[in-house]
Amino acid sequence: MVSRVSEIVSTANCDPESASLTLRYRARWALPIDAPPIENAEIVVRDGRIIEVGHAGNGLVDQDFGEAVIIPGFVNVHAHLEYTVMRGLLEDMPFFPWIRLLTALKSHITPKEWLASALLGAWEMRSSGITTIGDACDGGFSLMALLMTGQSGIIYREVFGISPDEPIQEIVSSLQKKVASMTETVTQAGSDRIRIGISPHAPYTVRGELFEALGSFAKRYSLPQTIHLAESLAEEDLFQKGIGPFAEMFARRGIAWETPQLSPTRFLDACGAITPGTLAVHCVQVSQEDIALLKARGATVAHCPKSNGKLGSGFAPVRAMLNAGLAVGLGTDSVASNNNADMFEEMRSAVFTARARERDPMALTAEEALRLATLGGAEAMGMAQEIGSLTPGKRADFCVVNLSASHITPAEDNPVAALVFSARASDVIATFINGTVNRKSQEIEEAVSIMRMTRRKLRDALSLEQSKLEKMMTGTPRNA
Ligand SMILES: [Zn+2]
């Protein structure tokens, strides 16, 4: 495994010779997103940018993908690459023990293991057409992973602090040091594809005064921020009524809690935490007034339908958000609550949950879902000038999806429906970033074996942590 920035740069730059050539690719379809679908399409790239997208000519091309569709690279607006090692580990449990065990297991993982975990997550995403990621990370390893795979994105450094015992000034100055170090890493790597931001974790893990301080910190240094917001009923109950598992945990830990009697969204706004460009993640428990407030403050939304479904959180009102004019993107969240990073499944889930919620087959169309997964995500992350559509001048970040597999065929007259309702991550046959495709590296193979060992260790640690949690919640140890 590489760990120094100088080593990372050499692995991130794939195919440097081809970067300055003019390259032409052809496929049965191209879906530019900001323009109508093109049949018999050709895309021309040079210097990492899209030069032209249109109907195929008669000249030679560098590659003809045949019965396939070229689309912009997916934008996954909310992930936790570092948690890849937790895939399938915390299953079939309510939200509160799920998040407590996830937090407890973190202490059993070494830096080398965190990097392997983040790298495998980034590679899974790159292989399945995701070229940009909004990642919330606690250890900074996602940044190293993205520098190695070449993907772009915003790495939001997480910050926690619910207990008044932790002085605000210390938390902010520690965060400032971490952000400075990550920014320096990006500069040293010479990357113009990654920004550093902050992620005050959630209203139930960050207290009001800390939100205020972090809001001013983000504003002072023009840092983008993302916040988990209004995800579960447990969170809503804590803020509106002062009851439920979070309130009980605060009582056990001796944390004084004054119930705001506000929705989590209104509470955050009262703390000045919802600033222009704040990416609010989940927003399942939001009223029409909360949605209007998010829009008025210039916030954007990360919609994570699969994660919300898996954790039984509910359906976010995505139709109402789009009607209100909010910029919304799709997020896979971590594979601890998903269990993969497949944007096709995410698009399908967005459509199905919106239609089921509204009891209306027109509540979200396939075309809208594809837009959420690409240009919508770019808008939600403030990156639409650079990515999200096949537009001349934008970065040559795109993927090619095979349309000839038996579970997709026939797809020739409706490639959008084929992508949203039939395709899956394994149908992606190539992912281009800056106009080049990169190959699986030795580091990825090494990361797989590191993760297997880490996983065995975590499986043992899980029994211990479950027993501690049960003791804390009931006073009786598990298996006692
Ligand atoms: Zn999350």
Boltz pocket constraint, residues with backbone or C-beta under 6 A from the ligand:
constraints:
  - pocket:
      binder: B
      contacts: [[A, 78], [A, 79], [A, 80], [A, 136], [A, 228], [A, 281], [A, 333], [A, 334]]
      max_distance: 6.0
